[in-house]
Amino acid sequence: MRILFMCTANSCRSILSEALFNHLAPAGFAAVSAGSFPKGQVLPRSLTTLQQAGIAIDGLHSKGNDAFEDNPPDIVITVCDKAAGETCPVYFGPALKAHWGLEDPSEVSGDEAAINAAFHATLARIELRCQTFLELPFARLSREQLQRELDRIGAL
C-alpha cells in the first residue's frame, strides 16, 4: 500500500509524516510526500527532529505531486488545511483521500526550547496516527470502512 502525505510546501509536516511512516511501516507499506507548491528544500529543523528521534532522513527532499504521476498512491493524506482544500490531481485516480491536519511547527515563535517542543509534539502526533493506521485489520476492511477509519484517525 502506497501512502502519499501532502502539504503545501513539502518542507515540514509532510516530510515528517513520510519519514516516520516509513520508519514504522512493515513490508508492503511505503510512504512518500509531496507539496502542491513545493518549497524546493526541507526545513533543516525537520531533519534535525527526525534524526533526534532516530529516524532516517536519507532521500528526503521537497517535491511536487507531479512526481507521482506514473505511480499513483493508494491513499492521499493531506496534513495542512490549505492542501486539504485543494483538488487532488486527476492522475491520483481512485486513491482514498483523508485529512490529518497538523499545526505547522515551523510557525511557532519563541526560544529554541519552545520551537523544538512544537516539532517534537507534531512528530508524536504523527506517530500516534501512523501506529493507529498500521494496526488496522486491512484484510477485513472494505474500501468504505477504510475511509471511515482514515477519517477517524485524522481526528486523533
C-alpha positions in Angstrom: 0.0 0.0 0.0 1.4 3.4 -1.0 0.6 6.4 1.0 1.1 10.0 -0.1 1.3 12.7 2.6 0.6 16.1 1.0 1.2 19.6 2.3 1.6 22.9 0.5 5.4 23.4 0.7 6.6 19.8 1.3 9.2 21.0 3.7 7.9 20.1 7.2 4.7 18.2 8.1 4.5 16.0 5.1 8.2 15.3 5.3 7.9 14.3 9.0 4.9 12.1 8.1 6.7 10.4 5.2 9.8 9.6 7.3 8.0 8.5 10.4 5.5 6.3 8.5 8.4 4.6 6.7 10.2 4.1 9.9 7.2 2.3 11.4 5.8 0.5 8.4 6.1 -3.2 7.7 6.9 -4.7 4.3 4.3 -3.9 1.8 3.7 -0.3 3.0 5.5 2.8 1.8 5.0 6.5 2.2 6.1 9.4 0.0 5.4 13.0 0.4 4.7 16.0 -1.9 3.7 19.6 -2.0 1.2 21.3 -4.1 3.6 24.3 -4.2 6.9 22.7 -3.1 9.4 24.9 -1.4 12.3 23.0 -3.0 14.0 22.3 0.3 13.3 20.6 3.5 13.4 22.7 6.6 16.6 21.9 8.5 14.8 21.6 11.8 12.5 18.9 10.3 15.6 16.9 9.5 17.2 17.5 12.9 13.9 16.5 14.7 13.8 13.2 12.7 17.5 12.5 13.5 17.0 13.2 17.2 14.2 10.6 17.1 16.4 8.0 15.4 14.6 8.2 12.1 16.5 8.0 8.8 16.5 11.1 6.7 18.2 9.7 3.6 16.5 10.6 0.4 14.1 13.2 1.9 13.6 16.1 -0.4 10.9 18.6 -1.3 8.9 17.7 -4.4 5.7 18.4 -6.2 2.8 16.0 -6.6 3.5 15.6 -10.3 6.5 13.4 -9.2 3.9 10.6 -8.7 2.0 10.8 -12.0 3.3 7.5 -13.2 3.0 5.7 -9.8 -0.2 7.0 -8.1 -0.8 6.4 -4.4 -3.5 4.2 -2.9 -4.2 6.8 -0.2 -3.6 10.6 -0.2 -3.5 12.2 3.3 -3.3 15.9 3.5 -1.6 17.3 6.6 -2.2 21.0 6.2 -5.5 22.8 5.8 -4.5 24.6 2.6 -3.7 21.3 0.8 -6.9 19.8 2.2 -8.9 22.3 0.3 -7.2 21.7 -3.0 -8.4 19.3 -5.6 -6.3 16.2 -5.9 -4.7 15.8 -9.4 -6.8 13.5 -11.7 -3.8 11.1 -12.1 -4.2 10.1 -8.4 -7.2 8.2 -9.8 -9.2 6.2 -7.3 -7.0 6.9 -4.3 -8.8 7.3 -0.9 -8.4 10.8 0.5 -8.2 11.9 4.1 -7.2 14.9 6.1 -5.0 14.5 9.1 -4.5 18.2 9.9 -1.4 19.3 11.8 -0.5 22.7 13.1 2.7 23.9 11.4 5.5 23.7 14.0 7.7 25.9 11.7 5.3 28.8 12.5 5.9 28.6 16.3 7.8 31.5 17.7 9.8 31.7 20.9 13.0 30.4 22.2 14.7 27.2 20.9 13.1 25.1 23.6 9.6 26.2 22.5 10.3 25.6 18.8 11.9 22.2 19.5 8.9 21.2 21.7 6.5 22.1 18.8 8.4 19.9 16.4 8.6 17.0 18.8 4.9 17.4 19.6 4.0 17.3 15.9 6.2 14.2 15.4 4.4 12.5 18.4 1.0 13.2 16.9 2.1 11.8 13.6 3.4 8.7 15.3 0.1 8.1 17.1 -1.8 8.4 13.8 0.6 6.2 11.9 0.7 3.5 14.5 -3.1 3.5 14.7 -3.3 3.2 10.9 -0.8 0.4 10.7 -2.8 -1.6 13.4 -5.9 -1.7 11.2 -7.1 -5.1 10.0 -6.7 -4.2 6.3 -7.7 -7.7 5.1 -11.1 -7.3 6.7 -11.9 -3.7 5.8 -13.9 -2.7 2.8 -13.0 0.5 0.9 -15.8 2.4 2.7 -14.7 1.0 6.1 -11.1 2.0 5.4 -12.2 5.5 4.5 -14.1 5.8 7.8 -11.0 4.6 9.7 -8.8 7.2 7.9 -11.3 9.9 8.9 -11.4 8.7 12.5 -7.6 8.6 12.7 -7.4 12.2 11.4 -9.3 13.3 14.5 -6.7 11.8 16.9 
